[in-house]
Amino acid sequence: MGQDWNLTNVDKLTSFKSWGKMGEFFWEEQQNFIDRLTAPVNPAEWPHLVLNKDKRSAAVAQTATLLTKLPIELLLAIAKELLEENFLDLLWFAMTCVKIWEVTEDIRFEYLRSRLQERSWAGSRIICLGNYAEDLPQGLLSEEDVRKLQEMEEDDEDKDEAENEDNAELSLLNRSLTRYPLAFDWFGRECDALIPDARYLLGGDYWCAGPLGKAWLSLNLVNFTLRHAPSTPRMDRWMLRNLTKKEFVIRSKEGTSGGLLQVLLSLISWSNDSSISMVCDEADAEKLIRGPWAGDRIDVTLYSLHEQEKNSDWKNVTDEVLKLVERLAEKDVGAKDDFLETLPF
């Protein structure tokens, strides 16, 4: 039947819970995940919303409450206090009127900008772990990692069970996967739920000159990825980097990151069972399930940026890595119209 696989960020304790069988997802492009591996492009400032205050401001002036009459310093103090509890509470506070929306703009922006880095997996230790795995890559979990995972255990019985198993660290990680937050962003969904109310309070016939977009409530990661940033050169070469081993795979074609996910999966998958639900030679399946980059720090970037950052010798492993992926593609009918179209790599 084959095993299921979990794509896991060990540093941030987040996981794309079971992607299913390897053959079901291996040849998909999953551009959103490649974007997640790029360092976010943080905007320098928040584009200011153009407000049409005539009708709304007049109404507020006539019915002003004590809250709106408070000094700006006190309104900021309230906003910061609300932010410590929940960003959604701050949003509701900000949407009460024009004045408070404007006063809290910088606080909201700085908080949302910090969220971009939290969402990114760039530079994190990443592993695609099969559920038939019987061990972990050597040294994957540090003593500090083990301590954090043990703190997540629900009761002492779980801890005792882990200590008595042959591979306590693998057992601990597998159990923790059931408690890891999903990589899909609940925060964005919660903010999106406020949009109808925000449009009513801030939009159209009231005091907003134009329709309110999602960006005013939450920063969509896609809008701040390297792929979409206005400053990103369109005709640069994308590369996958192992920051731990100082190795990289780079595309020869400019302007596309197609095929990087397949290369990544061939390098970070880990199990002790070669059932990968793909048509391939057994030797290739065995090689795939013991990925040499499993648990290493990974990111995706552009060649021009890599050259600017480079401060030590790096090894180009493109040719040797591609040999495995190309053999898998030649054997698997499902890949004929997908990965092979990205060649020459």
C-alpha positions as CSV (number, residue, x, y, z in Angstrom):
1,M,0.0,0.0,0.0
2,G,2.9,2.4,0.7
3,Q,3.5,4.8,3.5
4,D,2.3,8.4,4.1
5,W,4.7,11.2,4.4
6,N,4.9,14.3,6.7
7,L,6.8,17.4,5.6
8,T,8.0,18.9,8.8
9,N,9.9,22.0,10.0
10,V,11.8,20.9,13.1
11,D,12.8,24.4,14.1
12,K,9.3,25.9,14.0
13,L,7.5,22.8,15.1
14,T,5.1,23.0,12.2
15,S,4.1,20.4,9.7
16,F,2.2,19.9,6.5
17,K,0.5,16.8,7.9
18,S,0.3,13.8,5.7
19,W,0.7,14.7,2.1
20,G,-0.3,11.1,1.4
21,K,1.7,8.6,-0.7
22,M,4.9,9.8,-2.3
23,G,3.6,9.0,-5.8
24,E,0.5,11.2,-5.2
25,F,2.4,14.4,-4.6
26,F,5.9,14.0,-5.8
27,W,5.3,15.4,-9.3
28,E,3.1,18.3,-8.2
29,E,4.6,21.8,-8.5
30,Q,3.4,23.2,-5.1
31,Q,4.7,26.7,-5.9
32,N,3.3,27.9,-2.6
33,F,5.7,25.6,-0.7
34,I,8.7,26.8,-2.8
35,D,7.7,30.3,-1.9
36,R,7.6,29.3,1.8
37,L,11.3,28.4,1.5
38,T,12.3,31.9,0.3
39,A,13.1,34.6,2.8
40,P,10.2,37.1,2.9
41,V,10.7,40.5,1.3
42,N,9.6,42.8,4.1
43,P,8.0,46.0,2.8
44,A,9.7,49.1,4.1
45,E,6.4,50.8,4.9
46,W,2.7,50.2,4.8
47,P,0.9,51.8,1.8
48,H,-1.4,54.4,3.2
49,L,-5.1,53.9,2.7
50,V,-6.7,57.0,1.1
51,L,-9.7,58.0,3.2
52,N,-12.7,60.0,2.3
53,K,-13.6,61.4,5.7
54,D,-16.3,64.0,4.9
55,K,-19.5,62.0,5.9
56,R,-18.0,59.8,8.5
57,S,-15.8,62.4,10.2
58,A,-18.7,64.8,10.6
59,A,-20.8,62.0,12.2
60,V,-18.0,61.1,14.6
61,A,-17.5,64.7,15.6
62,Q,-21.1,65.0,16.6
63,T,-21.3,61.8,18.5
64,A,-17.7,61.5,19.8
65,T,-17.2,59.3,22.8
66,L,-14.8,59.6,25.6
67,L,-12.6,57.0,23.8
68,T,-12.2,59.1,20.7
69,K,-11.4,62.1,22.7
70,L,-8.5,60.4,24.5
71,P,-4.9,61.6,23.7
72,I,-3.1,59.6,21.0
73,E,-0.6,58.4,23.6
74,L,-3.4,56.7,25.6
75,L,-5.0,55.2,22.4
76,L,-1.6,53.7,21.5
77,A,-1.2,52.3,25.0
78,I,-4.6,50.6,24.7
79,A,-3.7,49.2,21.3
80,K,-0.4,47.8,22.6
81,E,-2.2,46.2,25.5
82,L,-4.8,44.6,23.2
83,L,-2.0,43.4,20.9
84,E,-0.4,41.5,23.8
85,E,-3.7,39.5,24.1
86,N,-4.7,39.0,20.5
87,F,-4.2,40.8,17.2
88,L,-7.8,40.3,16.3
89,D,-8.8,42.3,19.4
90,L,-6.6,45.1,18.1
91,L,-8.3,44.9,14.7
92,W,-11.7,45.3,16.3
93,F,-10.5,48.3,18.2
94,A,-8.9,49.8,15.1
95,M,-12.1,49.5,13.2
96,T,-14.2,51.5,15.6
97,C,-13.6,54.8,13.8
98,V,-11.3,56.7,11.5
99,K,-9.2,58.2,14.2
100,I,-8.3,54.9,15.9
101,W,-7.7,53.1,12.5
102,E,-5.1,55.8,11.7
103,V,-3.6,55.9,15.1
104,T,-3.0,52.1,15.2
105,E,-1.7,51.9,11.6
106,D,2.0,51.6,12.5
107,I,1.4,49.1,15.3
108,R,-0.6,46.9,13.0
109,F,1.9,47.1,10.3
110,E,4.9,46.2,12.5
111,Y,3.1,43.2,13.9
112,L,2.0,41.9,10.5
113,R,5.5,42.4,9.1
114,S,6.9,40.3,11.9
115,R,4.4,37.5,10.9
116,L,6.1,37.2,7.5
117,Q,9.2,35.8,9.0
118,E,7.2,33.5,11.2
119,R,5.5,32.0,8.2
120,S,8.7,31.5,6.2
121,W,10.6,28.2,6.4
122,A,13.7,29.6,4.8
123,G,16.8,28.4,6.7
124,S,14.9,25.9,8.9
125,R,15.7,22.2,9.4
126,I,13.3,20.4,7.1
127,I,12.5,16.7,6.7
128,C,9.9,14.7,4.8
129,L,9.4,11.8,7.2
130,G,7.8,8.5,6.1
131,N,5.6,6.8,8.7
132,Y,7.6,3.6,8.2
133,A,10.7,5.3,9.4
134,E,12.6,3.4,12.2
135,D,15.2,6.0,12.9
136,L,16.1,9.7,12.3
137,P,19.1,11.3,10.6
138,Q,22.0,11.3,13.0
139,G,22.0,14.4,15.1
140,L,18.7,15.7,13.9
141,L,17.4,16.5,17.3
142,S,19.5,18.4,19.8
143,E,19.1,18.1,23.5
144,E,17.2,21.4,23.4
145,D,14.9,20.0,20.7
146,V,14.2,16.9,22.8
147,R,13.4,19.0,25.9
148,K,10.9,21.1,24.0
149,L,9.2,18.1,22.5
150,Q,9.0,16.5,25.9
151,E,7.3,19.6,27.3
152,M,4.7,19.1,24.6
153,E,3.8,15.6,25.9
154,E,0.3,15.4,27.3
155,D,1.1,13.4,30.4
156,D,3.9,11.5,32.2
157,E,2.8,8.2,30.8
158,D,3.7,9.4,27.3
159,K,7.2,10.4,28.6
160,D,7.7,7.0,30.2
161,E,6.6,5.2,27.0
162,A,9.1,7.3,24.9
163,E,12.0,6.5,27.2
164,N,11.3,2.7,27.0
165,E,11.2,2.5,23.2
166,D,14.1,1.5,20.9
167,N,14.3,4.9,19.2
168,A,12.9,7.3,21.8
169,E,13.6,10.4,19.7
170,L,11.7,9.1,16.6
171,S,8.8,8.1,18.8
172,L,8.8,11.5,20.5
173,L,8.9,13.3,17.1
174,N,6.1,11.1,15.7
175,R,3.8,11.7,18.7
176,S,4.6,15.4,18.6
177,L,3.6,15.6,14.9
178,T,0.0,15.0,16.0
179,R,0.2,18.2,18.1
180,Y,2.2,20.4,15.7
181,P,0.3,23.4,14.4
182,L,-0.5,22.9,10.7
183,A,1.6,24.9,8.4
184,F,-1.6,26.3,6.8
185,D,-2.1,29.7,8.4
186,W,-5.1,29.8,10.8
187,F,-4.2,33.5,11.5
188,G,-5.0,34.5,7.9
189,R,-8.3,32.7,8.0
190,E,-9.3,34.4,11.2
191,C,-8.5,37.8,9.7
192,D,-10.3,37.0,6.5
193,A,-13.5,36.3,8.6
194,L,-13.4,40.0,9.6
195,I,-13.5,41.3,6.0
196,P,-17.3,41.6,5.7
197,D,-17.4,43.7,8.9
198,A,-14.4,45.7,7.9
199,R,-15.9,46.6,4.5
200,Y,-19.0,47.7,6.3
201,L,-17.1,49.9,8.7
202,L,-14.4,51.1,6.4
203,G,-15.6,50.8,2.9
204,G,-17.5,52.3,0.0
205,D,-20.3,54.8,1.0
206,Y,-18.7,55.6,4.3
207,W,-15.2,57.0,4.5
208,C,-12.9,54.8,2.4
209,A,-12.2,56.1,-1.1
210,G,-11.9,52.6,-2.5
211,P,-12.8,49.0,-1.7
212,L,-11.0,47.5,1.3
213,G,-8.7,44.6,0.3
214,K,-7.5,41.7,2.5
215,A,-4.1,43.4,2.8
216,W,-5.5,45.9,5.2
217,L,-6.3,43.1,7.7
218,S,-3.6,40.6,7.1
219,L,-0.4,40.3,5.1
220,N,-0.8,37.5,2.5
221,L,2.6,35.8,2.4
222,V,2.4,35.4,-1.4
223,N,2.4,39.1,-1.9
224,F,5.7,39.4,-0.1
225,T,7.6,36.5,-1.5
226,L,10.8,36.8,-3.5
227,R,8.9,35.5,-6.6
228,H,6.4,38.4,-6.5
229,A,8.5,41.3,-5.1
230,P,8.8,44.2,-7.6
231,S,12.6,44.4,-7.0
232,T,13.1,40.7,-8.1
233,P,14.7,40.4,-11.5
234,R,12.5,38.4,-13.8
235,M,15.4,36.7,-15.6
236,D,17.5,35.4,-12.8
237,R,18.2,31.7,-11.9
238,W,16.5,30.0,-9.0
239,M,18.5,27.8,-6.7
240,L,17.9,25.4,-3.8
241,R,20.5,25.7,-1.0
242,N,21.6,23.5,1.9
243,L,22.9,26.0,4.4
244,T,24.2,23.2,6.7
245,K,26.4,21.5,4.1
246,K,27.0,24.5,1.9
247,E,25.7,22.7,-1.2
248,F,23.2,23.9,-3.9
249,V,21.2,22.9,-6.9
250,I,20.7,25.6,-9.5
251,R,18.5,25.9,-12.6
252,S,20.2,26.7,-15.9
253,K,17.0,28.2,-17.2
254,E,16.2,31.7,-16.1
255,G,13.0,33.0,-14.7
256,T,11.4,29.7,-13.4
257,S,11.7,27.6,-10.3
258,G,9.9,24.6,-11.9
259,G,11.3,21.2,-10.7
260,L,12.9,22.5,-7.5
261,L,10.2,20.7,-5.4
262,Q,11.1,17.3,-6.9
263,V,14.8,18.0,-6.4
264,L,14.1,18.9,-2.8
265,L,11.9,15.8,-2.1
266,S,14.7,13.6,-3.5
267,L,17.1,15.1,-1.0
268,I,15.1,15.4,2.3
269,S,12.9,12.3,2.3
270,W,13.6,9.8,5.1
271,S,12.3,6.3,5.9
272,N,13.5,2.7,6.4
273,D,11.0,1.3,3.9
274,S,11.3,1.8,0.1
275,S,7.6,1.7,-0.5
276,I,7.1,5.0,-2.2
277,S,4.2,4.3,-4.5
278,M,6.1,5.1,-7.6
279,V,7.3,3.1,-10.5
280,C,11.1,3.0,-10.3
281,D,14.1,0.8,-9.8
282,E,14.5,-0.5,-6.3
283,A,18.0,1.0,-6.1
284,D,16.5,4.5,-6.8
285,A,13.7,4.0,-4.2
286,E,16.4,3.0,-1.6
287,K,18.3,6.1,-2.5
288,L,15.3,8.4,-2.3
289,I,14.3,7.3,1.2
290,R,17.7,8.2,2.7
291,G,17.9,11.7,1.6
292,P,21.3,13.3,2.2
293,W,19.8,16.6,3.1
294,A,17.1,15.3,5.5
295,G,16.9,17.5,8.6
296,D,19.4,20.1,7.2
297,R,18.7,23.8,6.9
298,I,17.2,24.6,3.5
299,D,16.2,27.7,1.6
300,V,15.4,28.8,-2.0
301,T,16.9,32.0,-3.4
302,L,18.1,33.6,-6.6
303,Y,21.6,33.3,-7.9
304,S,22.2,37.1,-7.8
305,L,21.3,37.2,-4.1
306,H,23.4,34.1,-3.4
307,E,26.4,35.8,-5.0
308,Q,25.9,38.9,-2.8
309,E,25.6,36.8,0.4
310,K,28.3,34.2,-0.4
311,N,31.0,34.2,2.3
312,S,32.5,30.7,2.0
313,D,33.0,27.9,-0.6
314,W,29.9,26.2,-1.9
315,K,29.5,23.0,-3.8
316,N,27.3,22.7,-6.9
317,V,25.6,19.3,-6.7
318,T,23.1,19.9,-9.5
319,D,24.3,17.2,-11.9
320,E,24.5,14.3,-9.4
321,V,21.1,15.2,-7.8
322,L,19.3,15.5,-11.2
323,K,20.4,12.1,-12.3
324,L,18.1,10.5,-9.7
325,V,15.1,12.7,-10.4
326,E,15.5,12.2,-14.1
327,R,15.5,8.4,-13.7
328,L,12.4,8.6,-11.6
329,A,10.7,10.8,-14.2
330,E,11.6,8.4,-17.1
331,K,10.0,5.5,-15.2
332,D,6.9,7.2,-14.0
333,V,4.2,7.9,-16.6
334,G,2.7,10.6,-14.4
335,A,5.8,12.7,-14.7
336,K,6.0,12.7,-18.5
337,D,3.9,15.8,-18.8
338,D,5.2,17.5,-15.7
339,F,8.8,17.4,-14.6
340,L,10.2,16.4,-18.0
341,E,8.8,19.6,-19.4
342,T,11.1,21.6,-17.0
343,L,14.1,20.1,-18.7
344,P,16.8,21.1,-19.5
345,F,17.0,22.0,-15.8
